Amino acid sequence: MKLNKKTKKKIIKLLFFLIIIFIIFMIYKFFSNSSETFMLNINKDTLMKERSNGYEKLMKDFNKIFPDRNRNSGGPQFFKHIVDMNLDKRNFELYNSFYCGVSGSPVDPKRIEVSDNVIVKDLKGNDIYGKYYRCCSPCLCDIMKYAKVDKYNAHLSDGVHIYDVLTIDDPCCNKDNIPDSVSSFKCNNNKTLNGIYSNNGKLIFALFYNTKIASNNDKKSINNIVKKCSKRNNTEPDNLQGGMGDIFVKLSLACKDKIDNFIVSTQNHNSLKNIYGKPLQKCKQNFNDKNIGSWDNSGYCSEKDGGVHQICFKVTDNTSNFSTETGQSDWSKNRVGNNHCMCLGAWALYKAKNNGDDNELVCDSIPDMSLSTDYVKNWNKWNGNELPNQIIKGVDSLVKQCYNKNKNDYLKNKYDILRESYDNWQSII
């Protein structure tokens, strides 16, 4: 059967249309299963009945989430419970709008004006614009000053979805500084058991909705909030008088010596152990403005300020090339004569390339957390320059150097537990 030109054109248009539909479908499948996706617009995309039913279901679990019914600053516990519910993407986003991460207060969807757009910095210092569900306005001030945005890969019933989340340092790293009015945190080995951690090891207390890098217009749009928060955010934490947010502020600072110029707690670094099981020692030796090295405010490579730079490394003429050898600029040349807290990913790549003199480490200043399974798994991949099995090479190099300096049973046990739980590789001891 011979087709005329008009029929051929129709068939071609139809095929072209079907191809476009197929491409759109494949793009949707890809992003819905393994990448950052568009978030649910709760007010527009859900009916009040659906929101109310979801809220009532979550509130029925209130006593499970908070056995003593004290939900003060219980955002991390709400988030953990919702993750454990194994919801799909739609309900995961919906349920996380039913509480205020700062106060732990339930947020009934029948209330009006339960969310605001704010700007919170991420771990790299970028201004992230997004929507936050809250109980009262001081909470907005507190997240802008005391929280950080990080990524979280949520393994949901319909795939893996990447979200921006609001985080703080884990207060269980110094549980003695957790305010007495907070009782929902279950601490063990300086970690919150009933909490979820972001991709960089920060404790998540809330989902951050519809996020993007803040534009100038976004910054202008929150001028009123910034003005209202000015007095609160310039007040010493101990002098705050604004309700539940005051508790959250102290909780978020449980592991810090100070923020800005305000002393907020006495940080007990003696509670942190090094890889020998002894009190962690300072990595920073020369205290001056020019000596920069990724340590915490007191000069320790600790979990206190983010948990990524754990390896105390001596920068000498022999090791001054470590930044370029790990795919960075040549900034390490300016560190000669000083120590530096570096991440396991950089250290492992450096040693996998057979660099260094095998005397690079200040072992007394390396926290025992650097040999934890969770920390090591975070550095399977680093900056795209990874070599096969570099993490094993990095851990083995660390342990060999430090064990040769001090044949210590604590270090050996940490190493053996890590090997067995991670990949059961052969011991170098």
C-alpha positions, 0 to 999 in steps of 0.5 A: 500500500502506497502512502501519500505525502500527507499521510507520511508527514502525519506518521513522521509527526506521530513518531517524533511525538512518541520519541519525545514522550519516551525521552521525557519518561526516561528522564523522569525515571532516572531522576525519580530513582536516584537523584535530586528531584522536584519536591511536592508543593504541599499546599497546592498538590495535596488536599486538606483531607490528605494532610489531616489524615497524615498528620493524625497518623504521625501523631498516633506514634507520638508516644513511640517517638517520645516515650516520656512525651517530652518533645523539646528540640525533638526534630531529629527524633521526628525525622528518624521516625519518618525515615523508618516508616519506609514511605514513598517520596510524596508521603515522606515530604508530606509527613516532614511538614508536620513538625517544627525541627527546632522546637519539636512542636507538632505543626497541624496542617489546619493552621495558617502560615505554618511555613516561611522562606529563609536562607541558610548557609550550607557546609561550603558557605553557599546561601541556600534559599528554601521553605521551612515548616515552623511553629513560631517565628524565632525558629526562623532566626535560629536556623539561619544562625545555628543550622547548616544545610547538607545533602541526604540520600533518602532510601524511600519505598519508591527509590533513592531521592536526594534532599537538602536537609537542615543539620546541627553538630550532634549534641551527643558528642558532649551529652553533658551539655545537652540542656536539662529540658531535653530528654529525647536524645539517646546517646551512645559513644558520642552519637545520637542513636535515634537520629539520622545523619546527613551525607557529611555526618551532621545530625538532621533535624528537618527537611528543607523544602524547594531549595535553590542557591539564593539569588539577589531577589531571594535575599531581598525577599527575606529582608523583613525576616532578617530585620526581625531576627537582627536583635535575636541573632546578636544576643548571647545564647545564654541571654536569649528569651524567645521560647523553645528556640532558646533550648535548640540554640544551646543544643546546637552548640553543645559541642562548641567552645564559642560562636562569633565572640560568645562563649557558649560552653566549656568544651571538654576535649578530654572526653575525646579519645585518640586512636590509642584510647588516650585523651585527644591532643591538639593538632594545631601547634602554632597559634597565629592568624596565618596558621589555618588548618581545618581544625576546630576552634581549639586546634583539635582534629575532632568531630566537634565541627563537622567530622570530616578533617580527622587526620593530623598531618605534618607538613614538611618539605617532603610532604608539601606536595600533598594538595597537588597530589590529591587533585587540589591547588598547591596551597599546601606549600604554604603550610610547611612547618605546621600541622594540618587536619586533612580528610581521609579521602585526601590522605588515602589518595596521597598514600595510594600514590605512594607519596610521603615519607611514612612519617607524616602523622601526628598520631596522638592528635588523630581521633579514634572516630577516624577508624570507625566504619561510618567515617571510612565508608564516607570516603569510598569516593572523594573528589573524582581522583580515587584509585582502586582500594585507596581507602584500605591503603590509607587506613593501613598506612595510618595504622602502620605508622601509628602502631610502629610508634606505639604498639597499642592494643586499643589501636589494634582492636579498633583496626580489627573491628574496622577490617572485619565490618568493612571489607575484612581485608588482611591485617598489616599488624 
